[in-house]
Amino acid sequence: MYYEDSLEPAGAGRPEGVPEKFWDANTGRIRTDALMRAYLDLEQRMHRMVRVPGPDSNDDEVAGFRRAMGIPEAPDGYTINHRHELFASDGEINQRLHEAGFTPAQAQLVYDLAHDRVLPLIEEIDREYQTRRGLDRLRDHFGGDSRWNETARQVSAWGQTNLPPEIYQALAQVPEGVIAMSRMMASGEPGLGSAPGPRDEMPDEAELKKMMQDPRYWKKKDPAFIEKVSAGFRRIYGE
């Protein structure tokens, strides 16, 4: 004889295939209330699920999936925050990201990775290029590889012996500084006075060395600032 609210006869053991959470061992019946709750919960989950488009999906299904993922309707829907002007939002790149189905967070990640990984490479390439240009200038100034190699050795030894470390490092990083050390070494003096003139327009050697430590000189490579330093050394030592 069956109970009205059970799918199994009273006192029977748990049927095979019925999970333990749906079985009431005390009454020997299936817990229909728990089964119903599980069904309703599953139904709600099914409604929230988004079907991943396949080869047979139509345009509406694809569009619905993209909306559910948060992909903007058009490439200009991306709001990109950039930390360097080289990696500002680019329409062509955004178009390709949009075609590939990138979400706004994924698109932002692409720009962030470019800043974090590509920018250091660009800066390193620029430093190497500037170093090669500087070496070419020094070779030309001192009359070729052989004379430059010997002069470089002498200037390095003289500068480390006669100049404060921070001044030597600043001068050694740029051709003007190396040429200045070479002339100071040849003169037998670690520094020479400057010609008279207004202090703000004609900085002396100490001020020039301090200017070479300014980020505008060695990092930003401000052309006007570099020329001011170079002109100062030319005025003191000649060219």
Secondary structure, 3 states (H helix, E strand, C coil): CECCCCCCECCCCCCCCCCHHHEECCCCEECHHHHHHHHHHHHHHHHHCCCCCCCCCCHHHHHHHHHHHCCCCCHHHCCCCCCCHHHCCCHHHHHHHHHCCCCHHHHHHHHHHHHHHHHHHHHHHHHHHHHHHHHHHHHHHHCCHHHHHHHHHHHHHHHHHHCCHHHHHHHHCCHHHHHHHHHHHHHCCCCCCCCCCCCCCCCCHHHHHHHCCCHHHHCCCCHHHHHHHHHHHHHHHCC
